[in-house]
């Protein structure tokens, strides 16, 4: 709208709030170039922000799990409240609910970790180009190290399994059965290659899994054996169980007696 005034005849055009509208400021060329560059790498920048956000969420979740592991391990699942978990890391209970819907879901996360690291060890071994004997020795040693590194998790699972929700318990059991199946396949590979003498492969796989899986119950840090020493001793015993006929990397298993 144009308004005439006695002084100048025309008053500058204004917007609705009465401020004088000025011409757009000239944008330096360098600024324009930077803006274009930012626009072009927009998706990458967004991905980086998502990565940072995910990392922060994982860090927060790990803080909760760490506090819960210590409390569940020392005083039991039923004797621990989410308020105690929150107090241990100086947060409120809603902070925990933002990551875990219930105490039972938090327990499921803890209980699933030991079997997941066992699968990780099995995945690494099966990817190797080595004899069945070397694979078995490596797997048992790495499996036991992983279990001992997660000793509280394994103890909590063995002690508190009945408190898991049925769906969570079944999901963990599926992982365990899959590990047993793949472990038995490794033993069968050794039998087929003439490296192992095993009469009942499925039963032997379960027995070896039980030996390693029970180690968090009896192993004590600072005792007679270090973790690597204990893991290697168990690996040696397992190779003796399957009567391995091929020399292994450790050299701890004696060669079979002459026929």
LINZIFEN-V487832 format. One record per pair of residues at least 24 apart in sequence whose C-alpha atoms are under 10 Angstrom apart, sorted by sequence separation. I is the first residue (numbers start at 0). J is the second residue. D is the distance in Angstrom with one decimal. If there is no record, write none. Layout:
i=I j=J d=D
i=I j=J d=D
//
This chain:
i=63 j=87 d=8.8
i=81 j=105 d=9.7
i=117 j=141 d=8.4
i=118 j=142 d=8.6
i=120 j=144 d=9.6
i=180 j=204 d=8.3
i=183 j=207 d=10.0
i=62 j=87 d=9.6
i=63 j=88 d=7.4
i=77 j=102 d=9.7
i=116 j=141 d=9.6
i=117 j=142 d=5.5
i=120 j=145 d=7.9
i=179 j=204 d=6.5
i=180 j=205 d=9.4
i=182 j=207 d=9.4
i=62 j=88 d=7.2
i=76 j=102 d=8.7
i=116 j=142 d=7.7
i=117 j=143 d=8.5
i=119 j=145 d=9.3
i=178 j=204 d=9.7
i=179 j=205 d=6.7
i=182 j=208 d=8.6
i=207 j=233 d=9.4
i=211 j=237 d=9.7
i=63 j=90 d=9.5
i=76 j=103 d=9.1
i=117 j=144 d=9.6
i=178 j=205 d=10.0
i=207 j=234 d=9.6
i=210 j=237 d=9.0
i=114 j=142 d=9.6
i=116 j=144 d=9.9
i=117 j=145 d=6.9
i=179 j=207 d=9.8
i=113 j=142 d=9.5
i=116 j=145 d=6.3
i=117 j=146 d=7.5
i=176 j=205 d=9.8
i=179 j=208 d=7.6
i=207 j=236 d=9.6
i=76 j=106 d=8.0
i=115 j=145 d=9.8
i=116 j=146 d=7.6
i=178 j=208 d=9.2
i=207 j=237 d=6.8
i=63 j=94 d=9.2
i=64 j=95 d=9.7
i=114 j=145 d=9.5
i=206 j=237 d=9.6
i=63 j=95 d=6.9
i=113 j=145 d=7.5
i=114 j=146 d=8.4
i=116 j=148 d=9.8
i=62 j=95 d=9.8
i=113 j=146 d=6.1
i=116 j=149 d=8.8
i=175 j=208 d=9.8
i=207 j=240 d=8.9
i=60 j=94 d=9.7
i=112 j=146 d=9.4
i=113 j=147 d=9.2
i=203 j=237 d=9.6
i=207 j=241 d=10.0
i=59 j=94 d=9.1
i=60 j=95 d=8.1
i=63 j=98 d=8.6
i=64 j=99 d=9.8
i=67 j=102 d=9.1
i=71 j=106 d=8.6
i=113 j=148 d=9.1
i=114 j=149 d=10.0
i=59 j=95 d=9.0
i=63 j=99 d=9.1
i=113 j=149 d=6.3
i=60 j=97 d=9.2
i=61 j=98 d=10.0
i=68 j=105 d=9.4
i=112 j=149 d=7.9
i=113 j=150 d=8.3
i=203 j=240 d=8.5
i=59 j=97 d=9.9
i=60 j=98 d=6.3
i=67 j=105 d=7.8
i=68 j=106 d=8.6
i=71 j=109 d=9.8
i=113 j=151 d=9.5
i=114 j=152 d=9.8
i=203 j=241 d=8.2
i=59 j=98 d=8.3
i=60 j=99 d=8.4
i=67 j=106 d=8.2
i=113 j=152 d=6.4
i=114 j=153 d=8.6
i=109 j=149 d=9.6
i=112 j=152 d=7.0
i=113 j=153 d=5.9
i=56 j=97 d=9.8
i=57 j=98 d=9.3
i=64 j=105 d=7.1
i=68 j=109 d=7.1
i=110 j=151 d=9.6
i=111 j=152 d=8.4
i=112 j=153 d=8.3
i=113 j=154 d=9.7
i=200 j=241 d=9.4
i=56 j=98 d=8.3
i=63 j=105 d=8.6
i=64 j=106 d=8.8
i=67 j=109 d=8.5
i=68 j=110 d=9.7
i=109 j=151 d=9.1
i=110 j=152 d=5.9
i=111 j=153 d=8.9
i=109 j=152 d=5.9
i=110 j=153 d=6.8
i=113 j=156 d=8.6
i=195 j=238 d=8.5
i=196 j=239 d=9.9
i=197 j=240 d=8.3
i=198 j=241 d=9.1
i=64 j=108 d=8.0
i=65 j=109 d=9.1
i=108 j=152 d=9.5
i=109 j=153 d=8.6
i=110 j=154 d=8.9
i=112 j=156 d=9.5
i=138 j=182 d=9.2
i=195 j=239 d=9.4
i=196 j=240 d=8.7
i=197 j=241 d=5.7
i=60 j=105 d=9.8
i=64 j=109 d=7.0
i=110 j=155 d=6.8
i=111 j=156 d=8.1
i=195 j=240 d=9.0
i=196 j=241 d=5.5
i=197 j=242 d=7.8
i=106 j=152 d=9.4
i=109 j=155 d=7.9
i=110 j=156 d=4.9
i=195 j=241 d=5.3
i=196 j=242 d=5.6
i=197 j=243 d=9.6
i=109 j=156 d=7.7
i=110 j=157 d=8.5
i=135 j=182 d=8.9
i=138 j=185 d=9.9
i=194 j=241 d=8.6
i=195 j=242 d=5.6
i=196 j=243 d=7.2
i=194 j=242 d=7.9
i=195 j=243 d=4.9
i=196 j=244 d=8.6
i=106 j=155 d=8.5
i=107 j=156 d=8.6
i=110 j=159 d=8.6
i=194 j=243 d=5.4
i=195 j=244 d=6.6
i=106 j=156 d=8.3
i=110 j=160 d=7.8
i=135 j=185 d=7.4
i=193 j=243 d=8.9
i=194 j=244 d=5.1
i=195 j=245 d=8.7
i=134 j=185 d=8.1
i=135 j=186 d=7.8
i=190 j=241 d=8.9
i=193 j=244 d=7.8
i=194 j=245 d=6.2
i=107 j=159 d=9.9
i=134 j=186 d=9.7
i=189 j=241 d=9.1
i=193 j=245 d=9.2
i=194 j=246 d=9.8
i=106 j=159 d=8.3
i=107 j=160 d=8.8
i=110 j=163 d=8.9
i=132 j=185 d=9.3
i=190 j=243 d=9.3
i=106 j=160 d=8.9
i=131 j=185 d=6.8
i=132 j=186 d=8.9
i=135 j=189 d=8.8
i=189 j=243 d=8.4
i=107 j=162 d=9.2
i=131 j=186 d=7.5
i=134 j=189 d=9.4
i=157 j=212 d=9.5
i=186 j=241 d=8.4
i=189 j=244 d=9.7
i=106 j=162 d=8.2
i=107 j=163 d=6.4
i=111 j=167 d=8.8
i=115 j=171 d=9.1
i=118 j=174 d=8.3
i=125 j=181 d=9.4
i=131 j=187 d=9.1
i=132 j=188 d=9.5
i=133 j=189 d=10.0
i=157 j=213 d=9.1
i=106 j=163 d=7.0
i=107 j=164 d=8.0
i=110 j=167 d=9.4
i=111 j=168 d=9.1
i=114 j=171 d=7.7
i=117 j=174 d=9.7
i=118 j=175 d=9.0
i=121 j=178 d=8.0
i=125 j=182 d=9.8
i=131 j=188 d=6.5
i=132 j=189 d=6.8
i=105 j=163 d=9.6
i=106 j=164 d=9.3
i=110 j=168 d=9.0
i=113 j=171 d=10.0
i=114 j=172 d=9.3
i=117 j=175 d=9.2
i=130 j=188 d=9.2
i=131 j=189 d=4.9
i=154 j=212 d=9.6
i=103 j=162 d=7.2
i=104 j=163 d=7.9
i=107 j=166 d=9.8
i=108 j=167 d=9.0
i=111 j=170 d=8.7
i=112 j=171 d=9.4
i=115 j=174 d=7.7
i=118 j=177 d=8.9
i=122 j=181 d=9.7
i=130 j=189 d=7.9
i=131 j=190 d=8.7
i=153 j=212 d=7.8
i=154 j=213 d=8.8
i=157 j=216 d=9.4
i=102 j=162 d=9.9
i=103 j=163 d=6.1
i=104 j=164 d=8.0
i=107 j=167 d=6.1
i=111 j=171 d=6.0
i=114 j=174 d=6.9
i=115 j=175 d=9.0
i=118 j=178 d=6.5
i=121 j=181 d=8.2
i=125 j=185 d=8.2
i=131 j=191 d=9.7
i=132 j=192 d=9.9
i=153 j=213 d=8.6
i=154 j=214 d=9.7
i=102 j=163 d=9.7
i=103 j=164 d=6.7
i=106 j=167 d=9.4
i=107 j=168 d=7.7
i=110 j=171 d=7.9
i=111 j=172 d=9.4
i=114 j=175 d=6.6
i=117 j=178 d=7.8
i=121 j=182 d=7.8
i=124 j=185 d=9.8
i=131 j=192 d=7.9
i=153 j=214 d=9.3
i=154 j=215 d=6.6
i=130 j=192 d=8.8
i=131 j=193 d=9.7
i=132 j=194 d=6.8
i=150 j=212 d=9.8
i=153 j=215 d=6.8
i=154 j=216 d=6.8
i=104 j=167 d=8.0
i=107 j=170 d=9.4
i=108 j=171 d=9.8
i=111 j=174 d=8.6
i=115 j=178 d=9.4
i=118 j=181 d=9.4
i=131 j=194 d=7.2
i=132 j=195 d=7.9
i=150 j=213 d=9.9
i=152 j=215 d=9.3
i=153 j=216 d=8.6
i=103 j=167 d=9.0
i=107 j=171 d=8.4
i=111 j=175 d=9.6
i=114 j=178 d=8.1
i=118 j=182 d=9.8
i=121 j=185 d=9.6
i=130 j=194 d=8.6
i=131 j=195 d=8.5
i=147 j=211 d=9.2
i=150 j=214 d=8.5
i=151 j=215 d=7.8
i=143 j=208 d=9.6
i=146 j=211 d=7.7
i=147 j=212 d=9.1
i=150 j=215 d=5.1
i=151 j=216 d=9.4
i=142 j=208 d=9.2
i=146 j=212 d=7.0
i=147 j=213 d=9.8
i=149 j=215 d=8.3
i=150 j=216 d=8.1
i=143 j=210 d=9.2
i=144 j=211 d=9.3
i=146 j=213 d=9.1
i=147 j=214 d=7.2
i=148 j=215 d=9.0
i=139 j=207 d=8.4
i=143 j=211 d=5.6
i=146 j=214 d=7.8
i=147 j=215 d=5.7
i=150 j=218 d=9.0
i=139 j=208 d=8.7
i=142 j=211 d=7.4
i=143 j=212 d=7.5
i=146 j=215 d=7.0
i=147 j=216 d=9.5
i=150 j=219 d=9.8
i=142 j=212 d=8.8
i=143 j=213 d=9.5
i=144 j=214 d=9.8
i=139 j=210 d=9.8
i=140 j=211 d=9.0
i=143 j=214 d=7.4
i=147 j=218 d=8.0
i=139 j=211 d=7.4
i=143 j=215 d=8.8
i=147 j=219 d=9.5
i=147 j=220 d=9.4
i=72 j=150 d=9.7
i=73 j=151 d=9.1
i=148 j=226 d=8.8
i=72 j=151 d=6.0
i=76 j=155 d=8.2
i=147 j=226 d=7.4
i=71 j=151 d=8.7
i=72 j=152 d=7.9
i=75 j=155 d=8.0
i=147 j=227 d=9.9
i=71 j=152 d=9.2
i=72 j=153 d=9.7
i=145 j=226 d=10.0
i=69 j=151 d=7.7
i=72 j=154 d=7.4
i=73 j=155 d=9.5
i=76 j=158 d=9.1
i=77 j=159 d=8.9
i=144 j=226 d=6.6
i=147 j=229 d=10.0
i=68 j=151 d=6.8
i=69 j=152 d=9.4
i=71 j=154 d=9.7
i=72 j=155 d=6.0
i=75 j=158 d=8.5
i=76 j=159 d=6.8
i=143 j=226 d=8.5
i=144 j=227 d=6.9
i=147 j=230 d=9.1
i=68 j=152 d=6.8
i=71 j=155 d=6.8
i=72 j=156 d=9.8
i=75 j=159 d=7.9
i=143 j=227 d=8.9
i=144 j=228 d=9.9
i=77 j=162 d=8.6
i=144 j=229 d=8.8
i=145 j=230 d=9.8
i=69 j=155 d=9.9
i=72 j=158 d=9.3
i=76 j=162 d=8.1
i=140 j=226 d=9.7
i=141 j=227 d=9.0
i=143 j=229 d=8.5
i=144 j=230 d=6.2
i=68 j=155 d=7.9
i=71 j=158 d=9.9
i=72 j=159 d=9.7
i=140 j=227 d=7.8
i=143 j=230 d=5.7
i=144 j=231 d=9.4
i=71 j=159 d=8.9
i=140 j=228 d=9.4
i=142 j=230 d=8.4
i=143 j=231 d=8.9
i=140 j=229 d=8.6
i=141 j=230 d=7.5
i=140 j=230 d=4.8
i=141 j=231 d=9.1
i=143 j=233 d=8.3
i=139 j=230 d=7.4
i=140 j=231 d=5.6
i=143 j=234 d=8.7
i=139 j=231 d=8.2
i=140 j=232 d=8.5
i=142 j=234 d=9.7
i=137 j=230 d=9.8
i=139 j=232 d=9.9
i=140 j=233 d=7.3
i=141 j=234 d=9.2
i=136 j=230 d=9.7
i=137 j=231 d=8.9
i=139 j=233 d=7.4
i=140 j=234 d=5.5
i=117 j=212 d=9.7
i=136 j=231 d=8.1
i=139 j=234 d=5.3
i=140 j=235 d=9.0
i=138 j=234 d=8.3
i=139 j=235 d=9.0
i=136 j=233 d=9.1
i=137 j=234 d=7.7
i=139 j=236 d=10.0
i=140 j=237 d=9.9
i=114 j=212 d=9.5
i=136 j=234 d=5.4
i=139 j=237 d=7.8
i=113 j=212 d=9.2
i=135 j=234 d=7.9
i=136 j=235 d=7.3
i=139 j=238 d=9.4
i=135 j=235 d=10.0
i=136 j=236 d=9.7
i=136 j=237 d=7.8
i=135 j=237 d=8.4
i=136 j=238 d=6.9
i=135 j=238 d=7.6
i=133 j=238 d=9.6
i=132 j=238 d=7.5
i=135 j=241 d=9.9
i=136 j=243 d=10.0
i=135 j=243 d=9.7
i=132 j=241 d=9.5
i=132 j=242 d=9.9
i=133 j=243 d=9.8
i=137 j=247 d=9.7
i=132 j=243 d=6.6
i=136 j=247 d=7.6
i=137 j=248 d=9.1
i=131 j=243 d=9.2
i=132 j=244 d=8.2
i=133 j=245 d=8.6
i=135 j=247 d=9.8
i=136 j=248 d=8.4
i=137 j=249 d=10.0
i=132 j=245 d=6.7
i=133 j=246 d=8.6
i=134 j=247 d=9.6
i=136 j=249 d=8.8
i=131 j=245 d=9.1
i=132 j=246 d=8.1
i=133 j=247 d=6.0
i=130 j=245 d=8.5
i=132 j=247 d=6.7
i=133 j=248 d=7.0
i=132 j=248 d=9.3
i=133 j=249 d=9.5
i=130 j=247 d=9.3
//
